[in-house]
Amino acid sequence: MLRRTSLLALTVLIATLAALPAAAGARTSVAVGVADQQPLMFDQPAYRSLKLKKTRYFIPWDAAKNPAELTKADTFVAGARSAGVRVLLHISTNNITSTHAHLPSTREYKTWVGKLVRRYKARGVKDWGVWNEANHRSQPTSKSPKRAAQYFPIMRSLCRGCTIVALDVLDQKGVASYISKFYRALSRTNRSRARLVGIHNYSDTNRRRSTGTARIISAVHKNNRRARFWLTETGGVVNFGRAFPCSQSRAASRLSFMFTLAKKFRKNVKRLYIYNWTGSGCNGFDAGLTKPDGSLRPGYTVVKRKLAGFTR
């Protein structure tokens, strides 16, 4: 009788242990956050209910010259810190509407980005992007992958102990060539160190494909086999030009596919930053999970449901 009871207990224990890996495996190990430029996001109950731990904010490279830009960034970082959310601070152009924005020299980058690093590292920011969407025509780095590469070792020297997105690119035509030129411009040592790359895969997400993301990963791995990736900006486009006329339902379905892509590339992709929280009311580019008045769109419901299968 004792032996039969022991065997029964052992059987139950084995069955229980066998179930544990399956339960753990149900959650995809890609950490998800929502990015925005508005600190009001952190105070909204709908945002807090998602229990997110990561966000992203892009800041002009010379924001230290502009008190208004510093105030906005200060408020955002403080709001994130109060909510227990970790900020990825991404350096960007100071004139996103111009195709002729100034390309900082390496000395200018070191001086002005250095001021930002010192200011916000003291406020707890330890995730940094060398340059936002470097290959897009709105960025002065789009025609100079060599200069974008030169910024990487500078950022490393400015922010020791930080996690640094060495290169950040959009999944557009010519991206593989840009990546190749970027890595060729690095020294052998820095090439091996440039192993965190950001991807903006709007095209894949909103056209329900994976070719752009796969192309970027393949191009980077040709130069650094140890590289890993963050989807630093992606989401379901509600409105953008003729290709994406205003549609909340389409955006919601593309947000669902966004999670499918993240799961597909989970071996390489470790974080996903959804852009963004606050919509523009279909005025120009709009990928918001909420309307300008704060009311929720269908995409929010999709994100909340899908988050159950991902980490924070």
C-alpha positions, -999 to +999 in steps of 0.1 A: +000+000+000+028+024+009+046+016-023+015+022-044+009+055-027+046+065-033+043+056-070+011+076-073+027+107-057+057+103-079+035+101-110+017+133-099+050+151-093+064+141-127+032+152-144+034+186-126+071+191-135+064+182-171+038+209-173+060+237-161+082+241-192+051+243-213+037+271-191+069+290-192+072+285-230+038+302-235+053+336-230+076+349-258+108+364-244+105+397-262+101+426-239+074+451-250+071+488-243+051+517-258+070+548-270+057+584-271+067+620-269+040+629-244+046+624-207+009+625-200+009+588-211+023+577-178-006+591-158-034+574-178-051+545-162-053+526-195-015+528-198-008+518-163-031+488-166-007+474-192+021+472-165+048+482-190+084+487-179+099+502-211+095+533-233+114+553-259+118+590-264+138+607-293+156+639-286+174+664-309+212+660-308+216+696-297+187+698-273+210+712-247+210+745-266+172+746-264+156+751-229+121+741-242+135+708-256+152+701-223+120+708-203+101+684-225+127+657-221+130+663-183+093+660-179+091+628-199+120+611-181+107+622-147+072+608-156+087+575-167+108+572-136+078+579-114+059+551-132+088+527-129+094+527-166+129+525-182+136+550-210+155+544-242+167+579-252+174+581-289+194+609-304+178+624-335+179+653-360+171+688-348+149+694-379+128+665-389+109+685-415+140+693-435+159+672-459+189+695-453+192+693-415+227+698-402+249+667-399+269+672-367+307+669-369+322+643-345+333+672-322+298+687-322+283+652-314+307+647-285+300+681-271+263+684-273+253+647-270+278+645-241+257+672-223+226+651-228+242+619-216+255+635-185+222+652-177+200+621-182+223+594-171+222+612-137+184+608-139+187+570-145+187+568-183+211+540-193+196+529-226+208+551-255+204+551-293+234+566-312+211+580-339+174+575-347+164+560-380+198+568-395+190+558-431+158+578-435+159+609-457+146+631-428+179+624-410+212+641-420+229+607-415+209+592-444+237+601-469+266+594-445+267+560-429+303+567-423+295+596-400+268+575-383+295+549-376+318+575-362+292+585-336+291+550-321+325+549-304+319+585-291+286+574-275+304+544-259+330+567-244+304+592-232+281+565-216+302+538-200+281+510-186+251+519-208+232+497-232+237+513-267+218+509-299+247+512-323+227+515-355+190+522-360+175+517-395+141+517-413+132+487-434+133+506-467+150+502-501+188+502-498+190+494-461+214+464-466+238+487-484+236+513-457+243+486-431+273+473-450+288+508-453+282+515-416+301+485-405+329+490-430+335+524-415+341+509-381+374+496-368+376+459-363+371+463-325+341+486-328+326+463-354+325+436-329+311+459-303+283+472-325+260+443-317+228+460-308+208+472-338+174+489-339+148+481-365+119+503-376+098+477-395+067+497-403+066+483-439+067+447-428+041+453-400+017+472-421+020+452-453+019+419-435+052+406-445+086+398-430+111+404-458+124+438-446+131+426-410+148+394-423+169+415-447+181+438-420+190+409-396+208+391-424+228+422-435+239+429-399+248+393-392+272+393-422+292+419-403+286+408-367+273+373-360+267+381-324+243+410-331+209+412-315+180+434-323+154+457-308+123+468-328+129+503-316+099+517-335+069+499-351+032+498-349-001+498-368-004+528-389-038+545-386-031+572-412-002+580-435-005+594-470-024+577-498-011+542-489-027+542-455-059+562-454-074+567-419-086+533-405-085+522-369-096+487-377-067+482-402-042+495-377-056+471-351-051+441-374-016+452-382-007+455-345-018+419-342+006+410-370+034+430-353+033+406-325+034+377-349+066+391-364+081+396-330+074+360-322+088+348-356+121+366-350+123+360-312+156+343-316+172+376-326+147+403-314+148+410-277+127+442-273+097+458-291+088+494-288+053+502-301+050+537-315+029+554-303+005+561-275-010+594-285-027+596-320-029+627-341-066+624-351-056+611-386-038+644-392-006+634-410+012+604-396-008+586-370-001+553-353-016+561-319-032+536-296-054+564-283-072+594-299-060+629-291-087+632-264-073+601-247-101+577-257-090+542-267-088+528-302-093+492-312-055+488-314-052+493-277-074+462-271-053+442-294-021+452-276-035+445-242-046+410-252-014+401-270+008+414-241-003+383-221+020+362-243+051+385-240+074+399-213+075+435-201 
